[in-house]
Amino acid sequence: MFGKSKKNAEITYIAAGCTITGETEFIGNALIGGTIFGKVVAEQNVTIEPKGLIDGQLACQELKVSGIFKGKLQCERLIITSSGTVEGEVASKTMEIFEGGQFIGVRVKEEMNLLQDLNSENKLNKNNLFEGLELQSE
């Protein structure tokens, strides 16, 4: 309305102590200090703070983990800081792990069955990205 485009959307902050369950979509960047259980689609970058947790499926451009990510991830770039832990299945073009960071799981360089719903140009198709995938919780 006032000349702002969705690409310049503000950052969304999920504060410590907050818990979200279900399907979540972020248009701009997201900073996670709380907990998210479920499916998350972010058009831009997601940062998980040291006490933050995402448990489920996530699709984003870049994920920086200082807390914990568990589940299935599709991103262009994954950064695991010295306090971060990523556990699960990861499809990313690049991955960087700082000393002390932990990666427990499997990484695929190209999209496979895990991400078979991506379109032919490897762009996110938010409507069916996670179709057929089941959320596994312990």
N, C-alpha and C positions, 0 to 999 in steps of 0.2 A: 504494500500500500504506500509506503514512504520510500520506495526505491531499494529496500533491502531484499536480497535474494536468499534463497534457502542455503546456498553455499556459504554464506557469511553468518549462519545461525550461531547463536551464543552457545557457550559450554553448558552442559547439563551436569549437575553435581548430585550424586547420591551420597548423602552424608553417613558417617559411621552411626550405627544404631538403626538405620533404615533397612528394611527388607522388602524386596519386590519379588513376586512370584508370577510367572506367566510369560506372555510374549511382550517384548519391549522394543521400541524403535527409537533411535536417536538420529536426528537430522544433522546436528553439528557434532562437535567433539563431546566426549563424555568422560567424567572423572568419577570413579567408583571408590568410595570410602566405606560403603555399607555392603550389603549382600544382595545378589540377584540370582534367583533360581529360575531357569527356563531358557527360552529362545530370545536372543538379542541380535538385532540387525542395526548396525551403525554405518551411516554413509561416510563418516570421516574416522577419526581416531578415538580409541578407548584407552584410558589409563586406569589401572587398578592400583590403588594406594596400598601401603604396607598392611593395613588391617582390612582391606577390601577383598571380596570374594565374588567370582562369577562361577556358577555351577550349572552347566547346561551346554547350549550351542551358541556360538558367536560368529558373526560375519562382520568384518570391518576392514578399513584400509590398513591401519597400524594398531597393534596392541602392545602396550608397554605394561609389564607386570612387575609390581613391587610386592604384591600380595599373593593371592592364589587364584589360578584359573584351573577348573576341572571340566573336562568335556571335549566337545568337538569344535575345532577352530578353523576358520578360513580367513586368511588375511594376506595382504601384500608383504607386510613386514612384522616380525615378532621380535620384541626386545624383552629379555628376562634380566632384571636387575639383580644385584647381589642378595636381595632379600626376597626375590620372587620365586614362585613355584608354578610350573605348568605341568598338568597331568592329563594325558588323553591323546587324542588324535589331532594332528596339526597339518594343515596344508598351507604353506607359505612360500613365497618366492625367496625371501631372505629371513635369516634367523640370527640373532646375536644374543649370546649368553655371557653375562658378566660373572667374574669369579664369585662363587658362593651361590649363584642362581642355580635352580634345579629344573631339569626337563625329564619327566618320567612319562614315556609313551612312545608313540610312533609319529614320524614326520614323513610326509610325502611331498615331493617337489611339484608334481603335477596333480591336478584334480583326478581322483579315481572314483570308485563307488561312493566313498564318503561324501563327495561333492558332485555327484552326477547331475544335479539339477541346475548347475551353472550353464549359462547359455554359451554358444560357440565362441563368443568374443571374450570369455572369462570375466564378464562383468556380473555384478550381483543382480539376481532376479528375486527381489524380496518376497514375491508372492509364493514361490515354491522352493526356495533354497533349502528348507529343512523338511519338506514334505517327505514322509516315509521314514524319517529318523525318529527314534524313540529316545526320550530323555531317560538316562539311567541314573538312579540315585541310590546311595548306599544307606 
